[in-house]
Amino acid sequence: MPFKKEQLITLQYHNQPAGRYYLDFVVDNKIVVELKMRPKFGYSHIKQVADYLKTTGFRLAILIYFTRDGVKYRRILHPV
């Protein structure tokens, strides 16, 4: 399956560059995969990934957490 690592996306505001994000992975040019090493899921991380979806127009992201208790994940969907 094709993927890109650390893909740069630029945030536009009124057709002017306003910031940039680096996505950990983009799989098959449609799924964002974001990796975190945290003890638990946090709202700020979920919001960050939701913003990535809104900016890119992608519909699905997978947020993966590496914790002391093992690997946990959450799917995040962006409605069209």
N, C-alpha and C positions, 0 to 999 in steps of 0.2 A: 504494500500500500504506500503510495507516495506521501511524503511529508516534508515540511520545511521547519528548520530549527531557528529560533530567535528571529522571527519575521517582524520587520519594522512596519508599523502602520502609522500614518500621520493623521492627526485630528484636525479637521477643518472647521473654521468658524467664519461665516460670511466669505467663503471662498479664500480664506487666508489660513496658512498653517498656524495652529494654535497649540500644538503639542505633539508628542509622539509616544507610542507604546511599543514595547517589544513583547510579542507573544511567544511563550515558551515553545509551542509547537502548533502548526496548522497541518492537519491530516486530511489528505484527499481534497485539498483546497476548499474545505467546507466545515471542518470541525476544529475548534480551538481546544487545545489541551494545556492546562495551566498546572504547574507543579508547585507545591508548598511544603515546607517542613514546619509544621505547627502542631501544638497539642490538640487543637480542635478547630472545627469550622468557625469562621468568623463572618459576621455580616459584611464587614468592609471588603473581604476577599470575594464574597459572592457578588457584591455590587461592582467591584472592579471587573470581574469577568463578564457581568451583564453589560457593562459599558463597552467592553471589547466587542461583544456581539452587536450591540447597537451601532458602533462605529464601522464595523466590517460588513454588516448586513448578513452575517452568518446566522444560522438558527440554533446551533448546538455547541455547547462547550462542556468539557468534562474537567472538573476541578479535582485534583488528586492531592491528598494530604498524606505525608509520611509521618506517622506518629510512633510513640513508644509502644502502643498497642497494636501496631500493624498499619497497613495501608487502607485508607478510607477514601471514598470518592463521592462526588455529587454531580448529577447531570443538571445543567442549567440551560433552559430553553428561552429563546427570544421569539415572541410571536411576530408573525408577518403582518 
